[in-house]
Amino acid sequence: MGIEETVERIKDQVQLREQRRKEIEKREGVGMDKPYSMKRTLYSCSKCRDTSWLLIDGKARRCGCYEIKRLKRIWEKSGISLEQKEMTFKSFNAYSKEIKNAKDTATKYYINYKVIKDSRNNSIVFLGQVGSGKTHLSIALAINFINKEIPVIYMPYRDVIMNIKQNILDSIYYRKTIERYQKAEILLIDDLYKGKITESDINILFEIINYRYLNNKAIIVSSERSIDEILRIDEGIGSRIYEMCKGYLVEIRGKGNNYRVRG
């Protein structure tokens, strides 16, 4: 399909959406005397009016909502709905001093992200105690970023590494998958070093972390390991994570911080 045909198709989509909007307005009784905000809610994206396309100077461009919707579908395939209310900052229970510090650090990171995003120290890591809300805070950050149209790719460490190893002989699949995690604006690595670790695991992870380190691309990491353990497993990977997360390194210790066994 040529550019002119694409532009005409998008114009047709916009006109069809507009026609449907007017029909809904008429049916719901929303007229010119109603506030604009009431009419705007007829679309999930007021920029493109749910077509996922924008016409800029006669050229068709994907709307930012397209990538966000695509990301949400990818997250849902991993069993996580970004619409859920369980994994937000508001729902996070800071029941101890250490847990409150973790939440405060996450909030501080979110607020400062636009300032630090192009620097070497643009990442955050939650380490230590099982059941202390590390994944909760990681996903809460992701939800906030995605709602601001800042893409976050979710990487459940063990599942992804296993899948890559199973397809390692397929060079096209391997490179495409690795690049997805290398080039994401923000990469969320959940449960880093969970389970048995092999040399292949280290090699695959190094490809991802080293690329992001060299190109100042942010990571959000959760792991039951301590920073000392991460450095012992592989100093090259560990030292890069440590440097990237300076100022936003959270390490939680003590079984009293495991909400699953609290009374």
LINRAZI-V283957 format. One record per pair of residues at least 24 apart in sequence whose ideal C-beta (glycine too) atoms are under 8 Angstrom apart, sorted by the first residue. I is the first residue (numbers start at 1). J is the second residue. D is the distance in Angstrom with one decimal. If there is no record, write none. Layout:
i: [I I]
j: [J J]
d: [D D]
This chain:
i: [3 3 6 7 7 7 7 10 10 10 10 11 13 13 14 14 14 14 17 17 17 17 18 21 64 65 67 67 68 68 68 71 71 71 71 72 74 74 75 75 78 78 78 80 80 82 82 82 86 87 87 87 87 87 88 88 89 89 89 92 92 92 92 93 93 95 95 96 96 98 98 98 98 98 99 99 99 99 101 102 102 102 102 102 102 102 103 103 105 105 106 106 106 106 108 109 109 110 110 110 113 113 113 117 117 118 119 120 120 120 120 121 121 121 121 121 121 122 122 122 122 123 123 123 123 123 123 123 123 124 124 124 124 124 124 124 125 125 125 125 125 125 125 125 125 125 125 126 126 126 126 126 127 127 127 127 127 127 127 127 127 127 127 127 128 128 128 128 128 128 129 129 129 129 129 129 129 130 130 130 131 131 131 131 131 132 132 132 132 133 134 134 134 134 135 135 135 137 138 138 138 138 138 139 141 141 142 142 142 145 150 150 151 151 151 152 152 152 152 152 152 153 153 153 153 153 153 154 154 155 155 155 155 155 156 156 157 157 157 157 157 157 158 158 158 161 161 161 164 165 165 165 168 178 178 178 181 182 182 182 182 182 183 183 184 185 185 186 186 186 186 187 187 187 187 187 188 188 188 189 189 189 189 190 191 191 191 192 192 192 192 192 193 193 193 193 193 193 194 194 197 202 202 202 205 205 206 206 206 209 209 209 210 210 210 212 213 213 213 218 219 219 221 226 227]
j: [59 60 60 55 58 59 60 51 53 55 60 55 51 53 49 51 53 55 43 49 50 51 49 49 149 149 149 151 146 149 151 146 151 152 153 146 153 154 142 154 154 156 159 139 154 142 143 146 136 135 136 139 140 143 140 143 137 140 144 133 136 137 140 133 259 259 262 256 257 132 252 253 254 257 132 133 252 257 250 126 132 133 134 137 250 252 133 137 248 250 137 140 141 250 248 141 248 141 144 145 145 150 218 216 218 216 216 213 216 243 244 243 244 245 246 247 248 216 217 218 244 218 219 220 221 241 244 245 248 219 220 221 245 248 249 250 219 220 221 222 223 227 241 245 248 249 250 221 222 223 250 252 221 222 223 224 225 226 227 230 249 250 251 252 224 225 226 251 252 253 224 252 253 254 255 257 258 224 258 260 257 258 259 260 261 252 257 258 259 259 222 223 250 252 190 191 222 222 188 190 220 221 222 188 188 220 186 188 220 186 185 186 184 185 186 184 185 186 187 188 220 180 181 184 186 187 188 188 190 181 187 188 189 190 190 191 189 190 191 192 193 194 191 194 195 201 204 205 204 200 201 204 200 204 207 208 208 207 208 211 212 217 211 217 217 217 218 217 218 219 220 212 217 218 219 220 219 220 221 219 220 221 222 222 222 223 224 221 222 223 225 230 223 224 225 229 230 233 223 224 233 233 234 237 234 237 234 236 237 237 240 241 236 237 240 244 240 243 244 244 244 245 245 251 251]
d: [7.6 7.4 5.2 6.8 6.7 7.4 5.4 6.5 4.4 6.2 5.3 7.1 4.5 6.9 6.2 5.7 7.9 7.7 7.8 4.8 6.2 6.0 7.1 7.4 4.6 7.5 7.8 5.8 5.9 5.8 7.2 6.2 5.6 7.0 7.2 7.3 7.3 7.0 8.0 5.3 5.6 5.8 7.7 6.7 6.6 7.3 5.4 6.0 7.9 7.9 5.4 4.2 5.6 6.7 5.3 6.3 7.9 4.8 7.4 6.2 5.8 6.6 6.4 7.8 7.1 6.9 7.1 6.8 5.7 7.6 5.2 7.3 7.1 5.5 6.3 6.2 7.0 6.0 7.0 6.3 7.2 6.7 7.6 6.1 4.7 6.1 7.9 6.5 5.9 5.2 4.6 6.8 5.8 7.7 7.5 7.0 4.9 5.8 5.6 7.5 7.4 7.7 7.5 7.9 6.1 5.7 6.4 7.8 6.0 6.3 6.5 7.1 6.5 7.3 4.6 5.8 7.8 6.3 7.9 4.5 6.8 4.9 4.5 6.9 7.3 7.6 4.1 4.7 6.7 7.9 5.5 7.4 5.8 3.8 7.7 7.4 7.7 7.7 4.2 7.6 7.3 7.8 6.3 4.4 7.1 5.5 6.8 7.0 4.7 7.5 4.9 7.4 8.0 7.8 5.4 7.7 6.3 5.8 6.0 7.6 7.4 6.6 4.5 7.1 6.9 7.9 6.1 4.9 4.1 5.4 7.7 4.5 5.9 6.2 7.0 4.8 5.9 5.7 5.7 7.7 7.6 3.7 5.3 4.1 7.0 4.4 4.5 6.3 7.1 6.7 4.0 7.5 7.9 7.3 5.8 7.4 5.2 7.9 5.6 6.4 5.1 7.7 4.8 7.5 7.8 5.7 7.5 5.4 6.9 6.1 6.2 6.6 6.5 4.7 6.9 7.2 7.3 4.5 7.5 5.6 7.4 6.5 6.4 3.7 7.3 5.4 6.9 5.1 6.9 5.5 5.9 6.3 4.9 6.8 5.0 6.6 5.6 6.2 5.1 5.1 7.0 5.8 6.3 4.8 5.3 5.2 5.8 7.0 5.5 5.6 7.7 7.2 7.7 7.4 5.7 6.5 4.8 7.2 5.6 4.1 6.4 7.7 7.7 7.4 7.3 7.1 7.4 7.7 4.8 7.3 6.5 6.5 7.1 7.3 5.0 7.3 7.6 4.5 7.8 6.1 7.3 4.8 7.4 5.3 6.2 6.5 7.2 5.4 6.9 3.8 6.9 7.4 5.8 7.9 5.2 7.7 6.9 6.1 7.6 7.0 6.2 7.5 5.1 6.9 7.8 5.9 7.1 6.3 5.6 5.2 5.4 6.6 7.7 8.0 6.7 7.7 4.4 7.6 6.2 7.7 6.3 7.8 7.3 6.2 6.2]
